[in-house]
Amino acid sequence: MTAETPHLASPQAQRILRLYHLYRLTIGVVLVLLISSSLETELLQLANPNLFRSGCWLYLVFNILVVVLLERPTRQAHLFSLAMVDAIMLSGLFYAAGGPSSGIGNLLIASVAISNVLLRGRIGLLIAAVSAIGIIYLTFYISFGTPSVSNDYVQAGSLGALCFAAALLVQALTARMQTSEVLAEQRAADVNSLEELNALILQRMRTGILVLDARRQVLLANQGALALLGHERLVGQVIDAYSPQLVERLRQWLINPIMLPRSISSSAIGPELQPSFVALNRGDQRQTLIFLEDLSQIAHQAQQLKLAALGRLTAGIAHEIRNPLGAVSHAAQLLNESEALSAPDRRLGQIIHDQSQRIDRVIENVLQLSRRREAQPQLLDLKVWLDAFVTDFRNCALPNQLLHVEIHSGTLTTRMDAEQLTQVVTNLLQNGLRYSSKQHTLAQAVLQQIGHHLCQLLRVHAG
């Protein structure tokens, strides 16, 4: 019983303790006033007047000392001792006042009820048991000297039963109140967590959010709104001086809520913003929720959607081209198998077949880009790859296009995706030839090896 009881230090427990102290002090003062006015002989049939007077003064002095010296007990042992002494002293006054007819037993019931608010379980029931035993035993003891008291046995038993009933009822109500309090604290903690989460989400949103009152004073502004409007702080300020265009759009919306507001500009170099308004009705308070969208971001998202749709369309077209291309390639193979075909025609057939394969690879690359295929690097001999690449490129080049190649002797290996390298070099050469054709009748491009480092491997320039 010497261990600290956490609930005794709570504000609610301290209020109950103060009420308990006030109750005992009030009873002590009333009893002392009663004996000081000599009314105790008229109101009570005292069994021992001297003991009653001494007990009243002792009860008052004891409670004064408890209030002064033990105002806030933090240990269960202190509270148990206080409740036990209170029950014993009231039992003594119960005996001196003449038993159940004196009404002191009712004071015991009230004392047991208050003490059981803080003393739980068997300890609280022990206080009730001591009080009930004191009432019943002392009534039986008084009846030996005063036979008329024997008529109060039923009343004494009822008072004892009421002590237990008060203890059990108060403990049940206290337990229920504690459960409700814990649940309320948990709900409050959950609400606080949700508020913090909502505040974090609100601040991390790219969409600007403002909340204005009826005077257009900013009640809330997230980081997105501050960044879009170009101000470091807006909360507590009237928005009129910071964004007159926004105020004008708000007035137009209040006149016609159905109308879509026109866009605004925070500054000459600031982004173009699209405001939208929502009315917040909170009782008598009229507030307005404002969303600010960056139109450049919306346009960028729309562009991304267009590019994605274009990629799907391109992939579909490339897939459809594969069917006739396969027929052309197959026909070229059959043509090369003919024994009556001359050497020049066989060469042309081979070119058709090779270029069909190349177009097929281009289509496959387009499909892979639309599928976002990951790179598959492999050990690559650049001299061997370059010879094959130049041969394929020259076979499909136009008559007025000329490709020069300047590479070092020896081997040079690297690790990269051969298909992606083919795409990159092909695009560079085609751009170079296109630029050269604008300046000269004969378009020329030079594929030149520079050094032996990977970062300076090949250079393409037009001439």
C-alpha positions as CSV (number, residue, x, y, z in Angstrom):
1,M,0.0,0.0,0.0
2,T,3.0,2.3,0.0
3,A,3.3,2.3,-3.8
4,E,2.3,5.4,-5.6
5,T,-1.1,5.5,-7.2
6,P,-0.9,7.4,-10.5
7,H,-4.6,8.4,-10.5
8,L,-4.2,10.3,-7.1
9,A,-2.0,12.9,-8.9
10,S,-4.6,13.6,-11.6
11,P,-6.6,16.8,-11.5
12,Q,-9.8,15.0,-11.0
13,A,-8.5,13.0,-8.1
14,Q,-7.2,16.2,-6.5
15,R,-10.6,17.8,-6.8
16,I,-12.2,14.8,-5.1
17,L,-9.6,15.0,-2.3
18,R,-10.4,18.7,-1.8
19,L,-14.1,17.8,-1.6
20,Y,-13.4,15.1,0.9
21,H,-11.4,17.5,3.1
22,L,-14.2,20.1,2.8
23,Y,-16.8,17.5,3.8
24,R,-14.9,16.5,6.9
25,L,-14.1,20.0,7.9
26,T,-17.8,21.0,7.4
27,I,-18.9,18.1,9.6
28,G,-16.4,18.9,12.3
29,V,-17.4,22.6,12.3
30,V,-21.1,21.8,12.5
31,L,-20.6,19.3,15.3
32,V,-18.5,21.8,17.3
33,L,-21.2,24.5,16.8
34,L,-23.8,22.0,17.9
35,I,-22.1,21.3,21.2
36,S,-21.2,24.9,21.7
37,S,-24.8,26.0,21.5
38,S,-26.0,23.3,24.0
39,L,-28.4,22.0,21.4
40,E,-27.0,18.5,21.5
41,T,-29.1,17.6,24.5
42,E,-32.3,18.7,22.7
43,L,-31.6,17.1,19.4
44,L,-29.7,14.0,20.4
45,Q,-30.1,11.4,23.1
46,L,-26.5,11.2,24.1
47,A,-25.2,8.0,25.6
48,N,-21.9,9.7,26.7
49,P,-22.1,13.5,26.5
50,N,-18.5,14.1,27.6
51,L,-17.1,11.6,25.1
52,F,-19.3,13.2,22.4
53,R,-18.0,16.8,23.1
54,S,-14.4,15.6,23.3
55,G,-14.8,13.6,20.1
56,C,-16.3,16.6,18.2
57,W,-13.4,18.8,19.1
58,L,-10.9,16.0,18.3
59,Y,-12.6,15.4,14.9
60,L,-12.3,19.1,14.0
61,V,-8.7,19.5,15.1
62,F,-7.7,16.2,13.4
63,N,-9.2,17.3,10.1
64,I,-7.6,20.8,10.3
65,L,-4.2,19.1,10.8
66,V,-4.8,16.8,7.9
67,V,-5.7,19.7,5.6
68,V,-2.6,21.6,6.7
69,L,-0.1,18.7,6.7
70,L,-1.5,16.3,4.2
71,E,-3.3,18.5,1.7
72,R,-2.4,16.4,-1.4
73,P,-1.6,12.7,-0.5
74,T,0.1,10.9,-3.3
75,R,0.3,7.5,-1.8
76,Q,-2.5,5.0,-1.3
77,A,-1.4,4.3,2.2
78,H,-1.9,7.9,3.3
79,L,-5.4,8.0,1.8
80,F,-6.3,4.6,3.3
81,S,-5.1,5.7,6.8
82,L,-7.1,8.9,6.5
83,A,-10.3,7.1,5.5
84,M,-9.8,4.4,8.2
85,V,-9.3,7.1,11.0
86,D,-12.3,9.0,9.7
87,A,-14.4,5.8,9.9
88,I,-13.2,5.0,13.4
89,M,-13.7,8.5,14.8
90,L,-17.2,8.8,13.3
91,S,-18.0,5.4,14.7
92,G,-16.9,6.7,18.1
93,L,-19.2,9.7,17.7
94,F,-21.9,7.3,16.6
95,Y,-21.6,5.5,19.9
96,A,-21.4,8.7,22.1
97,A,-24.4,10.2,20.3
98,G,-26.6,7.2,21.2
99,G,-26.7,5.0,18.2
100,P,-28.8,4.9,15.0
101,S,-31.3,7.5,16.2
102,S,-28.6,10.1,16.3
103,G,-28.1,10.3,12.5
104,I,-24.3,10.0,12.8
105,G,-24.6,6.7,10.8
106,N,-25.6,8.7,7.7
107,L,-22.4,10.7,8.0
108,L,-20.5,7.4,7.9
109,I,-22.3,6.4,4.7
110,A,-21.3,9.6,3.0
111,S,-17.7,9.2,4.2
112,V,-17.5,5.7,2.9
113,A,-18.9,6.8,-0.5
114,I,-16.4,9.6,-0.9
115,S,-13.4,7.5,0.1
116,N,-14.4,4.7,-2.3
117,V,-14.1,7.1,-5.2
118,L,-10.3,6.9,-4.7
119,L,-9.8,3.6,-2.9
120,R,-10.7,0.9,-5.3
121,G,-11.5,-2.8,-4.9
122,R,-11.0,-4.6,-1.6
123,I,-9.4,-1.6,0.1
124,G,-12.5,0.5,-0.4
125,L,-14.7,-2.4,0.7
126,L,-12.6,-2.7,3.9
127,I,-13.5,0.9,4.8
128,A,-17.1,0.0,4.3
129,A,-16.8,-3.2,6.3
130,V,-15.2,-1.3,9.3
131,S,-18.0,1.3,9.2
132,A,-20.7,-1.3,9.0
133,I,-19.2,-3.4,11.8
134,G,-18.8,-0.3,13.9
135,I,-22.5,0.7,13.4
136,I,-23.9,-2.8,14.1
137,Y,-21.5,-3.7,17.0
138,L,-21.9,-0.4,18.8
139,T,-25.7,-0.5,18.4
140,F,-25.6,-3.9,20.0
141,Y,-23.3,-2.7,22.8
142,I,-25.4,0.4,23.5
143,S,-28.5,-1.7,23.8
144,F,-27.1,-3.3,27.0
145,G,-27.2,0.0,28.8
146,T,-30.2,1.4,27.0
147,P,-32.8,-1.3,26.3
148,S,-34.8,0.9,24.0
149,V,-32.0,0.9,21.5
150,S,-32.7,-2.8,20.7
151,N,-35.6,-1.5,18.6
152,D,-33.0,0.0,16.3
153,Y,-31.3,-3.2,15.2
154,V,-33.1,-3.2,11.8
155,Q,-32.0,0.4,11.3
156,A,-28.4,-0.4,12.3
157,G,-28.4,-3.4,9.8
158,S,-29.8,-1.1,7.1
159,L,-27.1,1.5,7.8
160,G,-24.4,-1.3,7.5
161,A,-25.9,-2.6,4.3
162,L,-26.0,0.9,2.9
163,C,-22.3,1.3,3.6
164,F,-21.5,-1.7,1.4
165,A,-24.1,-0.6,-1.2
166,A,-22.6,2.9,-1.3
167,A,-19.1,1.5,-1.7
168,L,-20.0,-0.9,-4.5
169,L,-22.1,1.7,-6.3
170,V,-19.5,4.4,-6.2
171,Q,-16.8,2.0,-7.3
172,A,-18.9,0.8,-10.3
173,L,-19.7,4.4,-11.3
174,T,-16.0,5.5,-10.8
175,A,-14.8,2.5,-13.0
176,R,-17.3,3.5,-15.7
177,M,-16.2,7.1,-15.5
178,Q,-12.6,6.1,-15.7
179,T,-13.3,3.9,-18.8
180,S,-15.1,6.8,-20.4
181,E,-12.3,9.2,-19.5
182,V,-9.6,6.9,-21.0
183,L,-11.8,6.4,-24.1
184,A,-12.2,10.2,-24.4
185,E,-8.4,10.7,-24.1
186,Q,-7.8,8.1,-26.8
187,R,-10.3,9.8,-29.1
188,A,-8.7,13.1,-28.4
189,A,-5.3,11.7,-29.1
190,D,-6.7,10.2,-32.4
191,V,-8.2,13.5,-33.3
192,N,-4.9,15.3,-32.6
193,S,-3.1,12.8,-34.7
194,L,-5.5,13.2,-37.6
195,E,-5.2,17.0,-37.3
196,E,-1.5,16.8,-37.5
197,L,-1.7,14.4,-40.4
198,N,-4.2,16.7,-42.2
199,A,-1.9,19.7,-41.5
200,L,1.1,17.8,-42.9
201,I,-0.8,16.7,-46.1
202,L,-2.2,20.2,-46.5
203,Q,1.3,21.7,-46.3
204,R,2.8,19.2,-48.7
205,M,0.1,19.7,-51.4
206,R,1.2,21.5,-54.5
207,T,-2.3,23.0,-54.9
208,G,-2.5,26.4,-53.1
209,I,-5.1,26.4,-50.3
210,L,-6.4,29.6,-48.6
211,V,-9.2,30.0,-46.0
212,L,-10.7,33.5,-45.7
213,D,-13.3,34.9,-43.3
214,A,-16.0,37.4,-44.1
215,R,-13.5,40.3,-43.9
216,R,-11.2,38.4,-46.3
217,Q,-8.6,37.9,-43.6
218,V,-6.5,34.8,-44.2
219,L,-7.2,32.1,-41.6
220,L,-5.1,29.4,-43.2
221,A,-2.5,29.3,-46.0
222,N,-0.4,26.3,-47.0
223,Q,3.1,26.4,-48.4
224,G,1.7,25.9,-52.0
225,A,-0.4,29.1,-51.7
226,L,2.5,31.1,-50.3
227,A,4.8,29.9,-53.1
228,L,2.3,30.5,-55.9
229,L,1.4,34.0,-54.6
230,G,5.0,34.9,-53.9
231,H,4.7,35.8,-50.2
232,E,6.3,34.3,-47.1
233,R,3.4,34.9,-44.7
234,L,-0.3,35.5,-45.2
235,V,-2.0,34.2,-42.1
236,G,-3.7,37.0,-40.2
237,Q,-3.4,39.4,-43.1
238,V,-6.2,40.8,-45.3
239,I,-5.7,39.4,-48.8
240,D,-6.8,42.6,-50.6
241,A,-3.3,44.1,-50.4
242,Y,-1.5,40.9,-51.5
243,S,-3.7,39.8,-54.5
244,P,-6.2,42.3,-55.8
245,Q,-7.0,40.0,-58.8
246,L,-7.9,37.2,-56.4
247,V,-10.2,39.5,-54.5
248,E,-11.9,40.6,-57.7
249,R,-12.5,37.0,-58.7
250,L,-13.9,36.3,-55.3
251,R,-16.4,39.1,-55.6
252,Q,-17.4,37.9,-59.0
253,W,-17.9,34.4,-57.6
254,L,-20.0,35.7,-54.7
255,I,-22.3,37.4,-57.2
256,N,-22.5,34.3,-59.5
257,P,-21.2,31.1,-57.9
258,I,-21.9,29.1,-61.1
259,M,-19.5,31.2,-63.2
260,L,-16.0,29.7,-63.7
261,P,-13.5,32.4,-62.5
262,R,-10.9,33.6,-64.9
263,S,-7.2,33.0,-64.2
264,I,-5.0,35.4,-62.4
265,S,-1.3,36.3,-62.3
266,S,0.5,36.8,-59.0
267,S,3.1,39.0,-60.6
268,A,4.5,40.0,-64.0
269,I,6.9,37.0,-64.0
270,G,4.8,34.7,-61.8
271,P,2.8,31.7,-62.9
272,E,-0.8,31.9,-64.2
273,L,-3.2,30.6,-61.5
274,Q,-6.7,29.2,-61.8
275,P,-8.7,30.0,-58.6
276,S,-11.8,28.0,-57.5
277,F,-14.0,28.9,-54.5
278,V,-16.0,26.8,-52.0
279,A,-18.3,28.3,-49.3
280,L,-17.7,27.0,-45.7
281,N,-20.7,27.5,-43.5
282,R,-19.8,27.1,-39.8
283,G,-22.7,28.4,-37.8
284,D,-22.8,32.2,-38.0
285,Q,-19.3,32.3,-39.4
286,R,-19.0,32.7,-43.2
287,Q,-15.7,31.4,-44.5
288,T,-14.4,30.8,-48.0
289,L,-12.1,28.0,-49.1
290,I,-9.9,28.9,-52.1
291,F,-7.9,26.5,-54.3
292,L,-5.1,27.9,-56.5
293,E,-4.0,25.7,-59.4
294,D,-0.8,26.4,-61.4
295,L,-2.0,26.3,-65.0
296,S,1.6,25.6,-66.3
297,Q,1.5,22.4,-64.2
298,I,-1.9,21.5,-65.6
299,A,-0.6,22.2,-69.1
300,H,2.4,20.0,-68.4
301,Q,0.2,17.2,-67.2
302,A,-2.0,17.5,-70.3
303,Q,1.2,17.4,-72.5
304,Q,2.3,14.3,-70.7
305,L,-1.1,12.7,-71.4
306,K,-0.9,13.7,-75.0
307,L,2.6,12.2,-75.3
308,A,1.4,9.0,-73.7
309,A,-1.5,8.8,-76.1
310,L,0.8,9.6,-79.0
311,G,3.2,6.9,-77.9
312,R,0.3,4.4,-77.8
313,L,-0.8,5.5,-81.3
314,T,2.8,5.2,-82.6
315,A,3.1,1.8,-81.2
316,G,-0.1,0.8,-82.8
317,I,1.0,2.1,-86.2
318,A,4.4,0.4,-85.9
319,H,2.7,-2.8,-85.1
320,E,0.5,-2.5,-88.2
321,I,3.5,-1.8,-90.4
322,R,5.1,-5.1,-89.3
323,N,2.6,-7.2,-91.3
324,P,3.3,-5.9,-94.8
325,L,7.0,-5.5,-93.9
326,G,7.2,-9.2,-93.1
327,A,5.6,-9.9,-96.5
328,V,8.2,-7.8,-98.3
329,S,11.1,-9.4,-96.4
330,H,9.7,-12.9,-97.1
331,A,9.3,-12.0,-100.8
332,A,12.9,-10.8,-101.0
333,Q,14.1,-14.1,-99.5
334,L,12.1,-16.1,-102.0
335,L,13.5,-13.9,-104.8
336,N,17.1,-14.5,-103.7
337,E,16.5,-18.3,-103.8
338,S,15.7,-18.1,-107.6
339,E,18.5,-19.6,-109.7
340,A,17.7,-17.4,-112.7
341,L,18.3,-14.2,-110.8
342,S,21.3,-12.2,-112.0
343,A,24.0,-11.0,-109.6
344,P,22.9,-7.3,-109.6
345,D,19.3,-8.3,-109.0
346,R,20.4,-10.7,-106.2
347,R,22.2,-7.8,-104.6
348,L,19.1,-5.6,-104.8
349,G,17.1,-8.4,-103.3
350,Q,19.6,-8.7,-100.5
351,I,19.4,-4.9,-99.9
352,I,15.6,-5.2,-99.7
353,H,15.9,-8.0,-97.2
354,D,18.5,-6.2,-95.1
355,Q,16.6,-2.9,-95.0
356,S,13.4,-4.8,-94.2
357,Q,15.3,-6.2,-91.2
358,R,16.5,-2.8,-90.3
359,I,13.0,-1.3,-90.5
360,D,11.8,-4.2,-88.3
361,R,14.4,-3.3,-85.7
362,V,13.3,0.4,-85.8
363,I,9.7,-0.8,-85.3
364,E,10.9,-2.9,-82.4
365,N,12.7,0.0,-80.9
366,V,9.6,2.2,-81.1
367,L,7.6,-0.6,-79.5
368,Q,10.2,-0.9,-76.8
369,L,10.2,2.8,-76.1
370,S,6.4,2.7,-75.7
371,R,6.9,-0.2,-73.3
372,R,9.8,1.6,-71.6
373,R,12.1,-1.4,-71.9
374,E,15.1,-1.4,-69.6
375,A,18.5,-1.2,-71.2
376,Q,20.4,-4.5,-71.6
377,P,24.1,-3.6,-71.7
378,Q,26.5,-6.2,-73.1
379,L,30.2,-6.3,-74.0
380,L,30.4,-4.7,-77.4
381,D,33.3,-4.6,-79.9
382,L,32.9,-1.1,-81.3
383,K,34.9,-1.8,-84.5
384,V,32.8,-4.8,-85.4
385,W,29.6,-2.9,-84.5
386,L,30.7,0.2,-86.4
387,D,31.5,-1.8,-89.6
388,A,28.0,-3.4,-89.6
389,F,26.3,-0.1,-88.7
390,V,28.1,1.8,-91.5
391,T,27.2,-0.9,-94.1
392,D,23.5,-0.8,-93.1
393,F,23.4,3.0,-93.0
394,R,25.0,3.4,-96.4
395,N,22.7,0.9,-98.0
396,C,19.6,2.9,-97.0
397,A,21.2,6.4,-97.7
398,L,20.0,8.6,-100.5
399,P,22.2,9.1,-103.6
400,N,23.0,12.7,-102.5
401,Q,24.1,11.5,-99.0
402,L,27.7,10.5,-98.2
403,L,29.0,9.1,-95.0
404,H,32.7,9.3,-94.1
405,V,34.2,7.1,-91.3
406,E,37.5,7.8,-89.5
407,I,38.4,5.2,-86.8
408,H,41.6,4.1,-85.2
409,S,43.1,0.7,-85.8
410,G,42.8,-1.9,-83.2
411,T,39.9,-3.0,-81.0
412,L,37.9,-1.0,-78.6
413,T,35.3,-2.6,-76.4
414,T,32.7,-1.1,-74.1
415,R,29.5,-2.2,-72.3
416,M,26.3,-0.8,-73.5
417,D,23.0,-1.6,-75.2
418,A,23.7,-2.1,-78.9
419,E,20.1,-1.2,-80.0
420,Q,20.1,2.0,-78.0
421,L,23.6,2.9,-79.4
422,T,22.3,2.3,-82.9
423,Q,19.3,4.6,-82.3
424,V,21.5,7.4,-80.9
425,V,24.1,7.3,-83.7
426,T,21.4,7.0,-86.4
427,N,19.6,10.1,-85.1
428,L,22.9,12.0,-85.0
429,L,23.8,11.1,-88.5
430,Q,20.4,11.8,-89.9
431,N,20.4,15.2,-88.2
432,G,23.9,15.9,-89.6
433,L,22.9,14.9,-93.1
434,R,19.7,17.0,-92.9
435,Y,21.7,20.1,-91.8
436,S,24.4,19.4,-94.5
437,S,21.8,19.1,-97.3
438,K,20.6,22.6,-96.5
439,Q,24.1,24.0,-97.1
440,H,25.4,21.8,-100.0
441,T,24.0,19.8,-102.8
442,L,25.9,16.7,-101.7
443,A,25.1,16.1,-98.0
444,Q,28.1,14.7,-96.1
445,A,28.5,13.5,-92.5
446,V,31.7,12.3,-90.8
447,L,31.7,9.7,-88.1
448,Q,35.0,10.2,-86.3
449,Q,36.6,8.4,-83.4
450,I,38.2,10.7,-80.8
451,G,40.5,9.2,-78.2
452,H,40.1,6.0,-76.4
453,H,37.8,7.2,-73.6
454,L,34.2,6.3,-73.5
455,C,33.0,9.8,-72.9
456,Q,34.9,10.9,-76.1
457,L,34.3,7.9,-78.3
458,L,32.6,9.1,-81.5
459,R,31.9,12.5,-83.0
460,V,29.5,13.3,-85.8
461,H,29.8,16.5,-87.8
462,A,28.4,17.7,-91.1
463,G,30.4,19.2,-93.9
